[in-house]
Each structure stands twice: as C-alpha cells, then as structure tokens.
C-alpha cells in the first residue's frame, strides 16, 4: 500500500476524532488535528477553549494564512511528503484544497463521519451542550455549514459512526487497502 493522507470531517460530536485516533493506532500512522492546533493557539493567547472562541480563532487562521495554518497543523507531527498521516477536523473546502496541494503527489482521501441526530444529541449533552439555543448557535457557524453542505458531498468515503468503533475502523482500513490496491 502506498503512503496516503486520510483527512476526516464531520459534524461536531460525529465521532471523527475518536475514529481517527483509533485508526491511527491500528495503522500505526501519525495523526494531527486542526482542533488540537486551534486549542493550542487559544491557550497561547490566554483565551478560553469554548466552541465559540475556537470557531472564531479557526476562521481567523483560515482568512489570514490558510496554507500556513495547514502547514502548522501538519508540523504538529513533523510530517514530511511521503509519510502517511491522518488529519482530523477538516472544516473548510479551502483547507481541503490547500492540503491536497501541500501533500502532492500523495493522495489525500476525505472521510466524512456521519451520525444520526439522536446519537449526536446524546454526545453533545455529554459535552455540556444542554440547550437547544446553544446547539443551534453552534450549527449556524459558517464552518459547520460548510461541513454539512460541501464536505459531506465531496468525501471519498462516508462512514456511519452509529456502529461500533472497531467496525468503523475496520471499514476504513479495508476501504483504504482496496482503494490503494486498485
């Protein structure tokens, strides 16, 4: 199998981070996260790590220097062209396009993690999103709109995260092996 880049996208609380972390362990690949990077920026600026603050920082990084932002995320793992890597938390089509240019000539596959609203609501409650108003506010952010409207439709693979984690990991690993051998 050729080294590849797997990029994960999905709604808040879809299970993309859990899936990408477990897959990285199984494949023994490095993993980086846009969310982890944005949280580190918030901490370095003495800001809270609320979803609203993180969304604002992420939007600012995208607007100011998208390629630099993407390269900084990859640098979390000391990534270099030719090394396989898993990237968690794609929220913008422009970021996906930028990453494809950065990692070329390697193939970058977008994996969209889907979840039903009932499961997602339980996960959001576990994270402290207790009011419908707060939920709707999070969903109306431009980054969340891009995730649902564009990224879901451009994905190379859509995974249903309602099944067991090990089943999702196996599904992605099997798909990658099949895709790379074709």
Secondary structure, 3 states (H helix, E strand, C coil): CCCEEEEEEECCCCCHHHHHHHHHHHHCCEEEEHHHHHHHHHHHCCCCCCHHHHHHHHHHHHHHHHHHHHHHHHHCCCCCCCCCEEEECCCCHHHHHHHHHHHCCCEEEEEEEECCHHHHHHHHHHCCCCCHHHHHHHHHCHHHHHHHHHHHHHCCEEEECCCCHHHHHHHHHHHHHHHHHC
